[in-house]
């Protein structure tokens, strides 16, 4: 059963949901913008105004937000990591935006704050066709020593016999300055290790 469909000609691509106070907020990619809808029961949704996070000409996000984001609750506000393709280099990178009401968002002056530690080459030949550099689909969680993020990535060490698809790992105390760590998973069985996530059961960590 279809629970929510944006009004035409809008599209609904990758999504994330946040519960704030007594309502659920759905955010989704919508033609370079972020679509927004609200529900009290996850069944009936009320559309909200779309949010334009695009920058000015030549900015890293000049063409709008086209990569999956993730949102977290801070003590007194919300933080949204959102990704864009640079208009000339096509580098995938992420900027930080904050809000107190989930409607009006303030970009961090140092955006983009989360960039890939791997080369940003694109259209690289592979054994099963051309592939693009990957740095997208953040999954954020708060740990004992700050924030952690998993990213769909492609490591530097790959050739025509591999894909270099990886789940990257970075950590930060403030969501602005990030330390990169060794990937938590590398595989040559797929082109992209998209939309990573993790959960805990009885003290063990699981990656999906």
C-alpha positions in Angstrom: 0.0 0.0 0.0 1.3 3.4 -1.0 1.4 5.6 2.2 2.8 8.8 0.8 3.3 10.1 -2.7 4.6 13.7 -3.4 2.5 15.9 -5.6 3.4 15.8 -9.3 5.9 16.5 -10.7 7.9 16.0 -7.5 9.9 12.7 -7.0 10.6 10.7 -3.9 14.1 9.2 -3.8 16.3 8.2 -0.8 14.7 8.9 2.5 15.3 9.3 6.3 12.8 9.6 9.1 13.3 11.5 12.4 10.9 11.5 15.4 10.7 14.9 16.9 8.3 15.7 19.8 5.0 14.0 18.8 5.5 13.7 15.1 7.6 11.9 12.5 9.4 13.9 9.9 10.1 12.3 6.5 12.9 13.8 4.5 13.7 12.7 0.9 15.6 13.6 -2.2 13.4 15.6 -4.6 15.0 16.9 -7.8 17.9 18.7 -6.1 15.9 19.7 -3.1 14.9 17.9 0.1 11.2 17.0 0.3 9.5 17.0 3.7 6.4 15.5 5.1 5.0 15.0 8.7 3.0 12.2 10.3 1.7 11.4 13.8 1.2 7.7 13.0 3.5 6.8 10.0 0.4 6.2 8.0 -1.1 9.6 7.2 1.4 12.2 5.9 1.0 15.9 5.5 3.3 17.5 2.9 5.5 20.4 4.0 7.4 22.9 1.9 10.5 21.5 0.1 13.8 22.8 1.4 16.4 24.3 -1.0 20.0 23.6 0.2 21.7 24.6 -3.0 24.6 27.1 -3.0 25.6 29.8 -5.4 27.4 29.4 -8.8 30.6 27.4 -8.5 29.8 26.3 -4.9 30.2 22.6 -4.0 26.4 22.3 -3.9 25.5 24.7 -6.8 23.4 22.0 -8.4 21.5 21.2 -5.3 21.4 18.1 -3.0 21.4 14.9 -5.0 23.0 12.4 -2.5 21.4 10.7 0.4 21.7 12.4 3.8 21.3 11.6 7.4 20.0 13.6 10.3 20.7 13.6 14.1 19.3 15.3 17.2 21.7 17.5 19.1 21.0 19.0 22.5 19.2 22.1 21.3 19.0 21.6 17.5 19.2 19.2 14.6 22.1 18.5 12.3 21.7 17.3 8.7 24.6 15.9 6.6 23.7 16.3 3.0 25.7 15.5 -0.2 26.1 17.1 -3.6 28.1 16.7 -6.8 30.6 19.5 -7.4 29.4 21.2 -10.7 32.8 20.9 -12.4 34.8 18.1 -10.7 31.8 15.9 -9.9 33.4 15.1 -6.5 30.9 13.7 -4.0 31.1 15.6 -0.7 28.9 16.4 2.3 28.0 19.6 4.1 26.5 20.2 7.5 23.3 22.1 8.1 21.7 22.9 11.4 18.1 23.8 12.4 16.1 24.4 15.6 12.7 23.7 13.9 13.5 21.3 11.0 12.4 23.9 8.5 14.9 26.7 8.4 18.4 25.4 8.0 21.8 27.2 8.4 24.8 25.9 6.4 28.1 25.6 8.2 30.6 28.2 6.8 33.3 25.5 6.2 31.1 23.3 4.0 31.7 20.8 2.7 32.9 19.3 6.0 33.0 15.6 5.1 35.0 14.8 2.0 36.4 11.5 0.8 40.0 10.6 1.7 40.2 8.7 -1.6 40.9 10.1 -5.1 37.9 11.7 -6.8 38.6 10.3 -10.3 35.4 9.6 -12.2 34.5 7.3 -15.2 37.2 4.8 -14.2 37.1 1.7 -16.4 36.3 -1.6 -14.5 35.8 -5.2 -15.4 32.0 -4.7 -15.7 31.8 -1.2 -17.2 32.5 2.3 -16.0 32.2 3.3 -12.4 32.1 6.6 -10.6 34.0 7.5 -7.4 31.8 6.8 -4.4 31.3 8.9 -1.2 27.6 8.9 -0.2 24.9 7.4 1.9 26.0 8.4 5.5 24.8 6.5 8.5 25.5 8.5 11.7 25.4 7.4 15.3 26.6 8.8 18.6 29.1 6.6 20.4 31.1 6.9 23.6 33.7 9.1 22.1 31.7 11.3 19.7 29.9 10.7 16.4 30.7 8.0 13.9 29.6 7.7 10.3 29.6 4.9 7.7 29.8 5.8 4.0 29.5 4.1 0.7 33.0 4.5 -0.7 35.6 3.3 -3.1 39.2 2.8 -1.9 42.3 3.9 -3.8 43.8 0.5 -4.1 41.8 -1.1 -6.9 42.3 -2.1 -10.6 40.5 -3.6 -13.5 40.1 -6.9 -11.7 38.4 -5.4 -8.6 35.9 -2.8 -7.8 37.3 -1.3 -4.5 33.8 -1.0 -3.1 34.0 -0.3 0.6 32.1 0.9 3.7 34.2 3.8 5.0 34.4 4.9 8.6 35.0 8.3 10.0 34.6 9.9 13.5 34.1 13.4 14.8 33.5 15.1 18.1 31.5 18.0 16.5 30.2 16.7 13.1 32.6 19.3 11.5 36.1 18.0 11.9 36.4 14.3 10.8 39.1 11.7 11.4 39.2 8.9 8.8 39.8 5.3 9.8 40.4 2.1 8.0 37.3 0.9 6.1 35.1 -1.5 8.0 34.4 -3.6 4.9 35.9 -3.9 1.4 34.6 -6.2 -1.4 35.0 -6.7 -5.1 31.7 -8.5 -5.5 29.6 -5.4 -6.1 30.2 -2.0 -7.8 29.0 0.0 -4.8 28.5 -0.8 -1.1 25.5 1.4 -0.9 23.4 2.5 2.1 25.4 0.9 4.9 24.0 0.7 8.4 24.7 -0.8 11.8 22.9 -2.0 14.9 23.7 -3.7 18.2 22.3 -6.9 19.8 23.5 -8.1 23.2 26.7 -6.1 23.0 27.7 -7.1 19.5 27.8 -4.7 16.5 26.3 -5.8 13.2 26.9 -4.1 9.8 24.5 -4.3 6.9 
